Amino acid sequence: MNAIVLLTDFGTSDAYVAQMKGVLLGEAPDNPVVDLSHNVEPQNVAQAGFLLASTLPHFPVGTVFCCVVDPGVGTDRRLVCAASQGRICLAPDNGLLSLVLERDANARTHDLTSFAKRRPDSSATFHGRDIFAPLAARLARGSSPESIGTRIDTSELVILEPACVSEKGDTITCRVLHVDRFGNAVLSLPDTPWSETLRGWNGIRLHDPEPGPAVRASSYTQIGRQTLDLVTTYAELSAGQAGILAGSQGYMEIAFNGASAAQALGLHPGDQVLLSPTSAFPAS
């Protein structure tokens, strides 16, 4: 039976997740339900997109991902799905599927909003329970997206601005994609090829971005010009030393051994990060 994977910003202190699971038990009792996360920061669509894209390849073909981080719930925003690598990702059309689509140029996308219109008694504020869960159950039981909605071109979906990587001289500019529970700051640098690039440097320095409208004034007060050790494991770092390594999610990440790098350095999802060889910005 196809699994149904839930990704929401509902937390676990309220009844919202349990109510979704109750609907799924009633409509797809034989399909396993797995929690990806319910601790996405409220309304943080980009964070949800990262968690989805990094988890999708680890589930069997046929899995349905039901993603409900939906600031526009109850509005005329569309309900869409992407069929990628044999899995189906169901989400509001708010950019949540951006990274999945960026990684899979062959993904097929569908507008399933018509399903919501067939459920007029649904709560205007809880589509997760009344629309997403029944639709996920139907897809997991074997209905195709084509039988429920209409095919649309990927370009018609809302797409978030990509977390681009750029090089200028000796400086790499990227962004923080995600901060995990341990405070590791996952960067928009895929470990291939950037791990080898950084290995070729004689020391790595993390430093403040140039001032500008895209940089929050409160950011980077702790960074200055922080030296990073390139390591393979967290344990290689000495106490109080920041490092950079290839993380388990396929990206480079900034870490401390036994402490939160994000807290120590003031890093947040979406922040710009600049990396250079230590020779380019010698310590002053």
Secondary structure in CASP SS format (residue, H / E / C, confidence):
PFRMAT SS
TARGET T0000
AUTHOR 0000-0000-0000
METHOD secondary structure of the structure
MODEL  1
M C 1.00
N C 1.00
A C 1.00
I E 1.00
V E 1.00
L E 1.00
L E 1.00
T E 1.00
D C 1.00
F C 1.00
G C 1.00
T C 1.00
S C 1.00
D C 1.00
A C 1.00
Y H 1.00
V H 1.00
A H 1.00
Q H 1.00
M H 1.00
K H 1.00
G H 1.00
V H 1.00
L H 1.00
L H 1.00
G H 1.00
E H 1.00
A C 1.00
P C 1.00
D C 1.00
N C 1.00
P C 1.00
V E 1.00
V E 1.00
D E 1.00
L E 1.00
S E 1.00
H C 1.00
N C 1.00
V C 1.00
E C 1.00
P C 1.00
Q C 1.00
N C 1.00
V H 1.00
A H 1.00
Q H 1.00
A H 1.00
G H 1.00
F H 1.00
L H 1.00
L H 1.00
A H 1.00
S H 1.00
T H 1.00
L H 1.00
P H 1.00
H H 1.00
F C 1.00
P C 1.00
V C 1.00
G C 1.00
T C 1.00
V E 1.00
F E 1.00
C E 1.00
C E 1.00
V E 1.00
V C 1.00
D C 1.00
P C 1.00
G C 1.00
V C 1.00
G C 1.00
T C 1.00
D C 1.00
R C 1.00
R C 1.00
L E 1.00
V E 1.00
C E 1.00
A E 1.00
A E 1.00
S E 1.00
Q C 1.00
G C 1.00
R E 1.00
I E 1.00
C E 1.00
L E 1.00
A E 1.00
P E 1.00
D C 1.00
N C 1.00
G C 1.00
L C 1.00
L C 1.00
S H 1.00
L H 1.00
V H 1.00
L H 1.00
E H 1.00
R H 1.00
D C 1.00
A C 1.00
N C 1.00
A C 1.00
R E 1.00
T E 1.00
H E 1.00
D E 1.00
L C 1.00
T H 1.00
S H 1.00
F H 1.00
A H 1.00
K H 1.00
R C 1.00
R C 1.00
P C 1.00
D C 1.00
S C 1.00
S C 1.00
A C 1.00
T C 1.00
F C 1.00
H H 1.00
G H 1.00
R H 1.00
D H 1.00
I H 1.00
F H 1.00
A H 1.00
P H 1.00
L H 1.00
A H 1.00
A H 1.00
R H 1.00
L H 1.00
A H 1.00
R C 1.00
G C 1.00
S C 1.00
S C 1.00
P H 1.00
E H 1.00
S H 1.00
I H 1.00
G C 1.00
T E 1.00
R E 1.00
I E 1.00
D C 1.00
T H 1.00
S H 1.00
E H 1.00
L C 1.00
V C 1.00
I C 1.00
L C 1.00
E C 1.00
P C 1.00
A C 1.00
C C 1.00
V C 1.00
S E 1.00
E E 1.00
K E 1.00
G C 1.00
D C 1.00
T E 1.00
I E 1.00
T E 1.00
C E 1.00
R E 1.00
V E 1.00
L E 1.00
H E 1.00
V E 1.00
D C 1.00
R C 1.00
F C 1.00
G C 1.00
N C 1.00
A E 1.00
V E 1.00
L E 1.00
S E 1.00
L E 1.00
P E 1.00
D H 1.00
T H 1.00
P H 1.00
W H 1.00
S H 1.00
E H 1.00
T H 1.00
L H 1.00
R H 1.00
G C 1.00
W C 1.00
N C 1.00
G C 1.00
I E 1.00
R E 1.00
L E 1.00
H E 1.00
D C 1.00
P C 1.00
E C 1.00
P C 1.00
G C 1.00
P C 1.00
A C 1.00
V C 1.00
R C 1.00
A C 1.00
S C 1.00
S C 1.00
Y C 1.00
T C 1.00
Q C 1.00
I C 1.00
G C 1.00
R E 1.00
Q E 1.00
T E 1.00
L E 1.00
D E 1.00
L E 1.00
V C 1.00
T C 1.00
T C 1.00
Y H 1.00
A H 1.00
E H 1.00
L C 1.00
S C 1.00
A C 1.00
G C 1.00
Q C 1.00
A E 1.00
G E 1.00
I E 1.00
L E 1.00
A E 1.00
G C 1.00
S C 1.00
Q C 1.00
G C 1.00
Y E 1.00
M E 1.00
E E 1.00
I E 1.00
A E 1.00
F E 1.00
N C 1.00
G C 1.00
A C 1.00
S C 1.00
A H 1.00
A H 1.00
Q H 1.00
A H 1.00
L H 1.00
G C 1.00
L C 1.00
H C 1.00
P C 1.00
G C 1.00
D C 1.00
Q E 1.00
V E 1.00
L E 1.00
L E 1.00
S E 1.00
P E 1.00
T C 1.00
S C 1.00
A C 1.00
F C 1.00
P C 1.00
A C 1.00
S C 1.00
END
